[in-house]
Amino acid sequence: MRISVIAVGKRMPAWVSQGIAEYSKRLPREWQLVWREIPLAQRGKDSTPQQSCSAEGAQILKAVAPGE
């Protein structure tokens, strides 16, 4: 089984990578944890938080492969 985690943001702190590695070790051998990061949506004077959230949601949906 493959578990995909899609996170919004880039350059996660080191503790995030350490947590992912530790959590992956605790999973059964048949399971694979895949961590993917997508960039934050552009923020500016003309964009609202709702627009940013919608743009990031669209990016998340594009990152999900068929069958996942």
PyMOL commands that set and color helices and strands:
alter all, ss='L'
color gray80, all
select helices_A, chain A and resi 14-26+49-63
alter helices_A, ss='H'
color red, helices_A
select strands_A, chain A and resi 2-8+32-38
alter strands_A, ss='S'
color yellow, strands_A
deselect
rebuild
show_as cartoon
